[in-house]
Amino acid sequence: MVYEKIETVRYAETGINGKIKPVSILNYFQDIASEHTGVLGVSAFDLFPQNLAWVVFRYQIQISDYPRWKDQLHIRTWRSPVNNLYDLRQYEIYDDKDNLLISSKSSWILTSISSKRPVRLNKNLPPELMEDKDQVANDLIALPAITRHDITKSFNIRMHDLDFNRHVNNSVYVVWAIESISEDIITSHRPKEIIVNYLGESLYGDSVTSHTQEIETNPSHTFLHSIISNHSQQEITRVKTVWDCFD
């Protein structure tokens, strides 16, 4: 089942170059995935009374072009279970001329809220949701650890950063990674690829430190990011970003 919707880029979703912000892209994905799971009866609100929650595991985003304010977008998503543990989800964003602008996929784990442990999909989802296998390729990659700290920046976790499950929303980790890029790059370039490995959680009242290492400068600037919880000193996210100049 492919779920589709049409969005118009709002002014508040655009950045300094007049095009949509990377965090807004992640929010689009989150919104359409939430709507789709709601149609399927397994949204965060449906699962909460059952002591269950979806937790994102990995994200992979390819951006060939950034839409502008007032552009009309056609967004599509579909899902596929893998090994009774991961729920893979594919996303595509097209412009009004049917050009593919952005493609992405994510991997989600169903967890027990009380134990914080993964649970089997086939024991907790309706049987019909276990039938759409092999609809999304299982090729999301694990990122390596960084080997040095070229740039370091810290952030406090705000109430604004939390989602329905009282955890930091998955898009916020990408904001922390991007904000740790040097000013000369972040003000003249934009990410064309974003890969995220979520390793742990962060909660209100904590603070985090984003360590960034540049691993390539030609033809594109490529960075690895490691986000550390200052409370636990555990690595909670790894991110890779690849940047090209503004048009």
Protein Blocks (a to p, Z undefined) as FASTA:
>chain_A
ZZdddddddfklpcfkopacfklmmmmmmmmmmmmmmmnopafklmmmnopacddfbdcd
ddfbdcdehiacddddddddehhlaccdddddddfkopafbdcddddddddfklopacdf
klmpcfklmmmghkbccfbccddddfbdfbccdddddfklpcfkopacfklmmmmmmmmp
cfklmmmgccfbdcdddfbdcdehiacddddddfbfbfbdcdddddddfklopafbdcdd
dddddZZ
